[in-house]
Amino acid sequence: MPDSPENNAARLDRRLSVAPMMDWTDRHERFFLRQITKRTLLYTEMITTGAILHGDRERLLQFDPREHPVALQVGGANPDELSECAGIAAALGYDEINLNVGCPSDRVQSGRFGACLMAEPARVADCVAAMAGAGLPVTVKCRIGIDGREAYEDLAAFVSAVRGGGVTSFAVHARIAVLEGLSAKENREIPPLRYGDVYRLKADCPELEIVLNGGVSDLGQARQHLDRVDGVMIGRAAYQNPWMLAPADGTVFGVPGPGPSPDAVIAAVADYAEAHLAAGGRLAEVTRHILGLFVGVPGARAWRRHLSENAHKPGAGLEVLFDAAEKVPAEIRSARAGEEKRRSRGAALR
């Protein structure tokens, strides 16, 4: 007998995840991050139901099998459309489908989904119930509130209603979303963080899985939050300084063994980029995501500059990546005791 979505959700380890981020967490970024951490859960960008059902589905939804565990985040408010999208996600092999109930952008609001759905908990419950029919774990990403529904009691009432649709896992951004008067960027920075509301939600609903999101900038902070909640979702900090995730498999998930080396990551990205180029892609589509690999170490600026200035040029090939790596001292690129043996592609890194 197939497992219930709830049982599947329980087996997916959400102690650490990288948040869905528009224009950032595409398939190239996810492949890159997977070379740094094997266990951290990765999310797609938010993709609307309309784009999935009527757009270039292969381009939007394709992913490399090596990205697992990987979750699809969808934006929408029509239960039938969301059910169809969940079926597509299941057929493609995604590990989870997540409903966005937290994005405050004007574009999302005009489509009557995202954070504005926090004013319609019954509709959200109908949506997630419809999505569950596909057999994938269904989760919800929301804020702690929106304009006029800013109290903890409003959050608790929302979660109580939505769990009625069968959801047992919520990722909660610990800021309210201000739907009138703030841009999406300002909504990530201006409303104050209220971690206490997320902690209280977990204490009041111990049977639910509660993942905290918002303002987490390193693994040290993540581990502190894990004393109070089930998981932590890191956003822009992980994109801007991806190497911060290198210790995660050991320190968060308890996986023994050596961590990755930057050389091994570059070698894997080179193999991946080579296949992307052969399929007609451009080097910059891959390398724009790896600029932060060497944040804070000698050669980081030269690495970024070389990729930024050369990867977008017509005909740019792997030599751009290898030449950029040469800007970083070899001892830094190969750092970490017990690193894995370089893959054959790594031989190009002199």
C-alpha positions in Angstrom: 0.0 0.0 0.0 1.5 3.4 -0.9 2.7 5.6 1.9 0.5 8.5 2.8 1.9 12.0 2.0 2.3 12.6 5.7 4.6 9.6 6.0 6.5 10.7 3.0 6.8 14.1 4.5 8.2 12.7 7.7 11.0 10.9 5.9 12.2 14.0 4.0 14.8 15.7 6.2 14.1 19.4 6.4 16.6 20.3 9.2 18.3 22.6 6.7 17.1 23.9 3.4 17.9 26.7 0.9 14.9 28.9 0.3 13.2 29.3 -3.1 14.4 32.6 -4.6 13.2 34.1 -7.9 15.9 34.3 -10.5 18.4 32.6 -8.3 17.5 29.0 -7.4 17.3 27.7 -10.9 18.6 24.3 -11.9 22.2 25.5 -12.4 22.4 27.0 -9.0 20.9 23.9 -7.4 23.4 21.6 -9.1 26.2 23.9 -7.9 24.9 23.9 -4.3 24.5 20.1 -4.4 28.3 19.8 -4.9 28.8 21.7 -1.6 26.2 19.9 0.5 24.6 16.5 -0.3 21.8 16.6 2.3 20.5 20.2 2.4 17.0 20.3 0.9 17.0 22.6 -2.2 14.0 24.4 -3.7 13.1 25.7 -7.1 12.2 29.2 -7.8 8.5 29.8 -7.4 6.8 28.8 -10.6 3.2 29.7 -11.2 0.5 27.2 -12.1 -0.1 29.0 -15.3 3.5 28.7 -16.3 3.6 25.0 -15.5 0.3 24.2 -17.3 0.7 26.5 -20.3 4.4 27.4 -20.5 7.7 25.7 -21.5 7.4 23.0 -19.0 10.6 21.2 -19.9 12.6 24.4 -19.5 10.9 25.4 -16.2 10.8 22.0 -14.5 13.8 20.0 -15.7 16.4 19.2 -13.1 19.5 17.0 -12.9 18.9 13.8 -10.9 21.9 14.7 -8.8 20.0 17.6 -7.3 17.9 15.3 -5.0 16.5 16.1 -2.5 14.8 18.8 -4.4 11.3 20.4 -3.9 9.2 22.3 -6.4 7.6 25.5 -5.1 4.4 26.6 -6.9 2.3 29.8 -6.8 -1.4 29.6 -7.4 -4.8 29.6 -5.8 -6.9 27.3 -7.9 -7.2 23.8 -6.3 -7.8 22.0 -9.7 -4.8 23.7 -11.3 -2.6 23.0 -8.2 -3.7 19.4 -8.2 -2.6 19.0 -11.8 0.7 20.7 -11.1 1.3 18.3 -8.2 0.7 15.4 -10.5 3.2 16.7 -12.9 5.8 17.3 -10.1 5.3 13.7 -8.9 5.7 12.3 -12.4 8.9 14.2 -12.8 10.4 12.9 -9.6 10.4 15.9 -7.3 10.7 15.0 -3.6 8.2 17.6 -2.4 5.7 20.3 -3.6 5.5 23.5 -1.7 2.7 26.1 -1.9 3.9 29.7 -1.8 1.8 31.7 0.7 4.5 34.2 1.5 5.5 36.2 -1.5 4.3 39.8 -1.2 5.2 41.1 -4.7 2.6 43.2 -6.7 2.7 40.6 -9.5 1.8 37.8 -7.2 -0.9 39.8 -5.5 -2.5 40.7 -8.8 -2.8 36.9 -9.4 -4.5 36.5 -6.0 -1.9 34.2 -4.6 1.3 34.4 -2.5 1.1 36.2 0.8 -2.4 37.6 0.2 -3.7 34.0 0.6 -3.0 34.3 4.3 -6.3 36.2 4.4 -8.1 33.1 2.9 -7.0 30.1 5.0 -10.0 28.0 3.9 -9.0 28.4 0.3 -5.4 27.4 1.2 -6.7 24.3 3.0 -8.7 23.4 -0.2 -5.6 23.9 -2.3 -3.3 21.7 -0.3 -5.9 19.0 0.0 -6.2 18.9 -3.8 -2.4 18.8 -4.1 -2.1 15.9 -1.7 -3.9 13.6 -4.2 -0.7 13.3 -6.3 1.1 11.4 -3.5 3.9 13.9 -3.0 4.6 15.5 0.4 2.8 18.9 0.4 4.2 21.8 2.4 3.3 25.4 2.8 5.7 28.5 3.0 4.0 31.5 4.7 4.8 34.6 6.7 3.9 35.1 10.3 1.2 37.5 9.1 0.0 40.2 6.7 -1.4 43.7 7.1 -4.3 43.6 9.5 -3.6 40.0 10.5 -0.4 40.6 12.4 -1.0 39.0 15.8 0.3 35.6 16.8 -3.3 34.5 17.1 -3.8 35.2 13.4 -0.9 33.0 12.5 -2.2 30.2 14.8 -5.6 30.4 13.3 -4.2 30.3 9.7 -2.1 27.2 10.5 -5.0 25.5 12.3 -7.2 26.0 9.2 -4.6 24.9 6.7 -3.6 21.8 8.5 -7.1 20.7 8.0 -6.2 20.2 4.4 -3.6 17.6 5.4 -0.4 19.7 5.7 1.9 18.9 8.5 5.0 20.9 7.5 5.1 24.7 7.4 8.1 26.9 6.6 7.4 30.2 8.3 9.2 33.5 7.4 9.4 35.3 10.7 8.3 38.6 9.3 4.9 39.9 8.4 4.3 40.7 4.7 3.2 44.3 4.2 1.0 44.1 1.1 0.5 47.8 0.7 3.4 50.3 0.7 6.4 48.1 0.7 8.2 46.4 -2.3 9.2 42.8 -2.2 12.7 43.7 -1.4 11.6 46.0 1.5 9.4 43.2 2.8 12.6 41.1 3.2 14.2 43.8 5.3 11.9 46.3 7.0 9.3 44.3 8.9 11.0 43.2 12.1 11.9 39.6 12.7 9.7 37.9 15.3 11.4 34.6 15.9 9.4 34.2 19.1 6.2 33.7 17.1 7.7 30.8 15.2 9.1 29.3 18.4 5.6 29.6 20.0 3.9 28.0 17.0 6.2 25.0 17.4 5.6 24.8 21.1 1.8 25.1 20.6 1.8 22.5 17.8 4.5 20.0 18.6 3.0 17.5 16.2 3.6 19.8 13.2 7.0 20.3 11.5 7.9 23.9 11.8 10.8 25.3 9.7 12.0 28.8 10.4 13.0 31.2 7.7 14.2 34.9 7.7 17.4 36.6 8.6 19.5 33.5 9.1 23.0 34.2 7.9 25.2 31.3 8.9 25.1 27.7 10.2 25.8 28.8 13.8 22.6 30.7 13.8 20.8 27.8 12.2 21.9 25.4 14.9 20.7 27.8 17.6 17.3 27.9 16.0 17.2 24.1 15.7 17.0 24.0 19.5 13.5 25.5 19.2 12.2 24.4 15.7 12.4 21.4 13.4 14.3 23.0 10.6 15.9 26.2 9.3 15.6 27.6 5.8 18.5 30.0 4.7 17.9 32.3 1.7 20.2 35.0 0.3 23.1 34.4 2.7 23.5 30.9 1.2 23.5 32.3 -2.4 25.9 35.1 -1.7 28.3 32.9 0.4 27.5 29.3 -0.7 30.6 27.9 1.0 29.0 28.5 4.3 27.0 25.3 3.6 30.2 23.1 3.2 30.1 21.9 6.9 26.3 21.3 6.9 26.3 17.6 6.1 28.5 17.0 9.2 27.3 19.6 11.7 23.6 19.6 10.9 22.9 16.1 9.5 25.6 14.2 11.3 27.1 12.6 8.2 30.6 11.5 8.9 33.5 11.9 6.4 35.4 14.7 4.7 33.7 17.8 3.4 34.0 19.0 -0.2 36.9 21.0 -1.6 36.5 24.0 -3.9 38.6 22.2 -6.5 36.2 19.2 -6.5 33.2 21.6 -6.7 34.8 23.4 -9.7 35.6 20.1 -11.4 31.9 19.0 -11.0 30.6 22.3 -12.3 33.0 22.1 -15.3 31.6 18.7 -16.3 28.1 20.0 -15.9 28.8 23.2 -17.8 30.4 21.2 -20.6 27.2 19.2 -21.0 25.2 22.5 -20.9 27.3 24.0 -23.6 26.9 20.9 -25.8 23.2 21.2 -25.5 23.3 24.8 -26.8 23.5 26.7 -23.5 25.7 29.5 -22.5 28.5 29.4 -19.9 27.3 32.5 -18.1 24.0 30.8 -17.3 25.9 28.4 -15.1 28.8 30.6 -13.8 26.6 33.6 -12.7 25.6 31.4 -9.7 29.1 30.5 -8.6 30.6 34.0 -8.1 30.4 33.7 -4.3 32.4 30.4 -4.0 35.5 32.1 -2.6 34.0 34.9 -0.5 36.4 36.3 2.0 39.6 34.6 0.8 42.6 35.8 -1.3 41.7 35.8 -5.0 38.0 36.1 -4.6 37.7 39.4 -6.3 39.8 38.3 -9.3 37.7 35.1 -9.5 34.5 37.1 -9.7 35.8 39.7 -12.1 37.2 37.1 -14.5 33.9 35.2 -14.7 31.8 38.3 -14.8 33.8 39.9 -17.6 34.3 36.8 -19.8 31.7 34.1 -19.3 29.0 36.0 -21.2 31.1 36.5 -24.3 30.1 34.6 -27.5 31.8 31.2 -27.6 33.0 31.3 -24.0 34.0 27.9 -22.9 35.5 26.0 -19.9 38.8 27.8 -20.2 37.1 30.8 -18.7 36.2 28.8 -15.6 39.6 27.3 -15.3 41.4 30.6 -15.8 39.2 32.1 -13.1 40.1 29.4 -10.8 43.8 30.2 -11.4 43.2 33.5 -9.7 42.7 31.8 -6.4 45.7 30.2 -4.6 45.9 26.5 -5.1 46.1 25.8 -1.4 42.7 27.5 -0.9 41.1 25.7 -3.8 42.2 22.4 -2.5 41.7 23.1 1.1 40.2 20.6 3.6 41.9 17.6 5.0 40.8 14.3 3.5 39.3 15.9 0.4 38.0 13.6 -2.3 40.3 12.7 -5.1 39.9 15.2 -7.9 37.8 14.1 -10.8 39.5 13.9 -14.1 38.2 17.3 -15.1 40.1 18.7 -12.2 43.4 18.0 -13.9 42.7 21.2 -16.0 43.2 23.2 -12.8 47.0 23.6 -12.9 
